Amino acid sequence: MYHATLQVVGLGKSGRAAARLALVRGASVIAIDRNENLAPLEQDLLTEKHGKLRTILGHCDRELLEDTDRVVVSPGVSIENYGLSSLLQSGRPVMSELDFASEVLPKSIKVLAVTGTNGKSTVTTFAGQVSSLSALSQLSGVDITDPIPPYKGDKWVNMPAFQGSCQMLSHLGFKVFVGGNLGNPLSEAAIQCLTLSSVAVVEVSSYQMEIPNKYFCPSVSVVLNLTPDHLERHKTMRNYALTKCRVFSHMSNSKLAVLPDVVSYITKIDMEAKVANFRVPPTGIVSQLQLGAMKAMGMHNLQNAAVAAFSVIGLDVGIDTEAIGATIETLNAPPHRMQIVHKDTQGVTWVDDSKATNVEATYTGLMSLKEQKSVILLGGRAKVSYFLKSLCYPCFS
């Protein structure tokens, strides 16, 4: 990209990461955001040494966007803003931050993409933990249920298991990136230049797929479920579903796509015995995963863990159900998602589920508490919901 001029629209976390990636690639960057109260990118410690950067806050002339080699759009910016939709229709080079990052990711990286209306952050987190801890167990022979052993350079001492395992894996030549819509943008992975034999577990939102992608091509893509959400941006359920399904758009026959009805892939989850049985295409081989040791609250998290495990196996990086089984006890859901904060002397369980983003997600969490006295902390904002009409919108009919 040397000598190219690139414009980044939207300077949230993803936009700033895309700007840094463009600068690293040698492009001149014009960073744009309507929020006049933002700090200019020139003040960012990670970009201040680059002389090819200019920040425009507030009003931006559309002609400026037309006079550029490429426009990269942050997921927080709708294509209805800045005349982006017209630019796309005219064939101008407009792309998402996700696609921009994917353009430079090494072909050797196996990408697992997780999307859906509910549960994607938890499945992404579980898949990242499963990948890291299973690979750690296989590569180094470490019992991941034991405390993380000290490293001679004192890099592994007194660290949480997942953080420590990631550093161990890096030392062993195996890296796992977890991010996308969750945590670090994919552009951060591209900047880090992940090494060979690496895995990227990427949470993907519908906003990130609003602009058709060209380079984002996962090895495994999962759509967990689809219920009405974000319709203020996508307008109709059909648009929302089609946008989500763009995650499959560049996948060949050698890739694995998992649709909301996972029954054909995970043949059975015995909720009483807490056992998942997998049938992995195209071999048809059946394997079994014991989930009884799992500590994350809620029966729905058994399903989340099973889908995460199946997806990681589908990456074909040498991780099997035996290795994954050793990690189940250590899996931790993301913060504020059915997180037990206190059990009082009256037998009441206090639960933080403030990250539930819609009624369906809240309902699923509440159902896991129906057998016990509990107080639950909720959050978010009111959304238009068709929950009372249907808990499972027939989006693929």
Secondary structure, 3 states (H helix, E strand, C coil): CCCCEEEEECCCHHHHHHHHHHHHCCCEEEEEECCCCCCCHHHCCCCCCCCCEEEEECCCCHHHHHCCCEEEECCCCCCCCCCHHHHHHCCCCEEEHHHHHHCCCCCCCEEEEEECCCCHHHHHHHHHHHHHHHHHHHHHCCCCCCCCCCCCCCCCCCCCHHHHHHHHHHHCCCCEEEEECCCECHHHHHHHCCCCCCEEEEECCCHHHCCCCCCCCCCEEEECCCCCCCHHHHCCHHHHHHHHHHHHCCCCCCCEEECCCHHHCEEEEECCCCEEEEEECCCCEEEEEECCCCCCCCCHHHHHHHHHHHHHHHCCCCCCHHHHHCCHHHCCCCCCCCEEEEECCCCCEEEECCCCCCHHHHHHHHHCCCCCCEEEECCCCCCCCCCCCCCCCCCCC
